[in-house]
Amino acid sequence: MPTDLSTRAGLGRAITLIESRRPDHQAQARALLSEIMPHTGGAQRIGITGVPGVGKSTFIESFGTMLTARGLRVAVLAVDPTSRRSGGSILGDKTRMAKLAADDNAFIRPSPAGDTLGGVSRKTRETMLVCEAAGYDVILVETVGVGQSETVVADMVDFFLVLMLPNAGDELQGIKKGVLEVADLIAVNKSDIDEHAAKRAAGAYEIALHIMEQIDPDWSPPVHTVSGYSGMGLEELWAAIEIHRRKTETSGSRLRRRAGQQVRWLDALIQDGLTDRFLARSEVAARLAGIRQDVASGKIPASLAADALLALAFDTS
């Protein structure tokens, strides 16, 4: 392992290098990633999402602290699509997980979005690799925002955990099908407040999962009741994650899942690179604003405008 990743400060500098947009920093980051690749891939990658108010921060702090007490090193990466306006807040993340942030076996880092959710995907994936090379055993990727970020994160982890509230009535109506389709486990959080309501909610979520198409034939997503505040059910939750790991490793689906993620990541990087080069062409830059205005005003169809701009950028005749 590269010596500059052996300390929190060194790991932080490496991640800052990856997040930088400077061309020289990007070149250094690529060299670093090439160097560390043999040291990556060993961590358990867990994505965590949940509806507003579900208690993600409290849950992650309790869950992460439980894991570090077992001797595991835990990295928490917070993905927030809105952070492109503020740049994210390391202080904010450490304040809401103060106990975990003070743990020598834990590392907390926000992942800025950049201009697109694809930017989230790229920076978070590369940050995850650096954390693995630094020796972290569990990577928790938290979706702070809502919407498309959930499925983006699900496509970069081994296990996707969805936290829900115990009031299953209206809450069940608000569950997005796309989230259920990628969930490996649903955990009803804050179950210590009303255990009966939590059990009713768990039953409703189990029914909802049963009507969804099972993505992995080797795993039927279970529903657990937990409490990030009291720690109730966290040991059983970790046991389920470990069972999932063993089953998918034995069947080969874990390896296939990661391989598919890598290929989709490559495709996304190619698409992003082509877009960047397209917009950087002087011919395109000179006409883009005017053509956008013509499309907005209805003077020309968007398809014709796109053809014209693409011809400007890629016409080799």
N, C-alpha and C positions, 0 to 999 in steps of 0.2 A: 504494500500500500504506500502511496506517496506520502512522505513525511509531513507535507503541509496540510494534510487532512487529519492529523493526529490530535489536534486541539479544536475546541469550538471556534476560536478566533480564525484558525486556518481554514476550517470548513466554511465559516461565514464569508471569508475573502474569496474562496473558490466559487461560492454561489453568486456573490456579487459580480464576479467576472462573467459567469454564465448569463446573468441578467442584463449585463451592459450591452448597449447597442453600438458601441464603438467598434469599427472593423478590426482594429488590432486586438481588442479584447476578445472579440468573437473568434479570431484565429487562435488566440491562446486557449480559449475555452474548448475549442475543438481538439487541440493538442492534448489538453488535460483529459477530456473524455476518452480519447483514444488510448491514453496511458492507463486509465483506471478500469477499462472495460473488463479485463480478466478478474477484477475484484468485485464485480457487480452481480446481481441476480440472486443473492442468497437470502434476502430479507422477505418477510411476509408483508405484502403490500395490501393495505386495507383502505378502501374509500369509505367515507362516512358522510351521509347527508341527512337532512331532516327538515321538517316544516318549521317556520318561525315560531319561537317560543318552546321548542321541544327540549331545549337544554343541552345542546351539542357541546358547549364549552365545559360545562360541569361534568358531563359524561366522559369527554375525552380526557380531562384531567384525572378523574377517578380511574378510568380504564388504563391510562398511561402509567399512573402511579402504581397500580396493581402489577403491571407488567415489569416495571423497573424493580419492584420488590422481589420479583422472581429472578432477577439477575439479567433481564433483557435490556438492551439499549433501544430507546424509542425516539424516533424523529416525527415531529408533527409539522405538516406542510398545509398551510391554510390557503385555499384557492378562492379568491374573491374577484369576480368579473368587474365589480365597481371600482377596484383599486387602481384602475388606470387613471382615475381622476386625482386620487390622493397619493398614489404610490404605495399604498398599503401602510400598515402601522405595526412595526415590530413591538413597540411599547404596548400597544393595545392588545396584541395577542398574548404577550407575557403577563399583562395585568389580569386578563380574564382566566389565565391558567398559572397563577403565581406559584403555587406549590410545585407543579410539574416543571415550570421554567427554572426553579432553583435546584432541581434534581440533576446531579452530575451525570446521570445516565440518560438524560433527555435533552432534546434539541428542538426548539420551536422556531419556525420561520414562515412568514407570509410569502405567497407566490404572486407577484404582480401580474396583472392581466396583459399588459401591453395594449395593443389596439384591438385585439380580437380574442375570442375564446380559444382560437388556435394558438395564440400567444401563451395563454394559460397552459395549454397542453404541452407545448414545447418546453417552456421554462420549468414547469413542474416535473416533467419526465426526466429532464437532465439533472435537476436538483435531486430527484429521487435516486438517480444513479450515483451521484456524488456522496449522498448520505450512506448508501449501501457500501461504497468503497471505504468510507470512514468507519465502518464496522457496526452500523446500526442494524439491529435484528428485526425491528418492526417499523414500518413506515405508515403513519396514519395521514391520509390525505383528506382534509376536511373541506367540504364545499360550503363556503360562507354565504355565497350568493344563491339565488334560485334560478331555475330554468334550465337552459341548455348545459350549464356547467355540470349538472348531475350526470348526464350521460357521457360527457367528456371525461370526467373523473373515472366513471365506471369502466371506461375503455383503457385505463392505464394501471389497473390494480388487479390483484388476484381474488379479492373478496370485497363485495360491495354491501355495506351495511346501511339500512334505512331505519332511522329513528322516527317513531311516531308517538303521538299523544294518546292517553287512555280514553278520551272521549270519542269513541268510534263512530258516532252518528254522523254529524256533518263532516267530520274529519275524513271518513271513508269516501264521502262524495268528492272530496278535494284531491284524492290521490290521483296522480297522473299515471296513465297506463304505462308510459315509457319508463317511469321509475320502477314500477312493479316488475316490469319485464327484465330489468337488469339487476334486481335485488337478489343477493345470495342469502340474506336473512333480514327479517323485520324484527326490530326490538321495540317493544312498547315501553318507553321511558317514563319516569315519574310514577312508576307503578306502586310505590310505597304510599302515595297520597290516598289512593282508593283502589285497593287490590281487586275488589269485585268489578269495578269499571274496567280495570286493566285486563282482567280475564275475559270480559265480554268483548273488549276491543280486539284482543288477541284472536278470539274466535272469528270475529268479522274479517280480520286481515288474513286468517288462514283460508277462509272461503274465497276471498279475493285472489289469493295466490293460486288456489286450485283451478280457477278458471283461466289462468294465464298459461300460455305455452311455455313448457319447461325448456330452457335453453341448453342446460347441461343434463344429459340423461343419467349422469352419475350422482346428481345432487338435487334433492327436493328442498327448496328454501323453507326453513322452519320459522316459527314465530316465538320469540322469547319475551318475557316480562322482566324488566330491569329497573334499576334506579341509579342514576349517576350520583345522586346526592348521598344515598346511604350505602351504595356499593352492592346492593342486592342484585343477584343474578349475573354479576360480571364474571365470576369464575366459570359459570356454566356457559356463558357466551364465548369466552376464550376457548373453552373445551370444544365447542361446536366449530369454531374457526379452525382449530387444529385437526378435527375430524375431517373437515372439508379439505384441508391441505393434504392429509394422508390419502384420502379417497381419490382426489384429482391427480395426485402424483402417481398413484398406482395405476390409474386408468390412462394416464397420459394427457388428460384434458387440460391440466394446468399448463403443461408445456405448449399444447396447441393454442390455448388462450393467449399466452404471452407471445407466441409466434405471430398470431393474427394481429395482435396489438402493434407489434413492431412493423409489420407490413403496412398497416393503416397509418402508422406514424410516418413512415417513409413517404407514402402517397401524399399526406398532408403537408410535409415539408417541401415536396416537389411543387405542390400547388401554391404554397406560400412564396416559394422562391420565384416561380414564374410570374406571380402577381407583382412582386416587388420589382422584378426586372422590367415588366411591362409598364408599370407606372413610372419607372425611372427613365424610360426612353424620351428623349427631347421632343420627338414628333408627337408622341401621345400627350405629354405635359402641355404642349402648346395648344392643343385642340380640345383637351378633355373638358375644361370648364364650359366652353361654348357648346360642345355636343351634349353635355349633361343638361344645359339650359334648354336646348332644342327638344330633348326628350321630355323634360319636365313640362314644357309648354305644349307638348303634343304635336310639334312640327314634324318629327320623324319618329318611327317606331324604335323601341329599344333594341330589337334584334338587328335592324339595319345599322344603328349607331355602333353596336358592338362589333359587327363585321367590319365597319370602316376603321375603327380603332385598332382592331387586331391586324388588319391589312397593313396599317401604318407601322405597327411594331414588328411584324414577322414577315413582311413581303420581301423575298430574296431575289425577285426578278430584276 
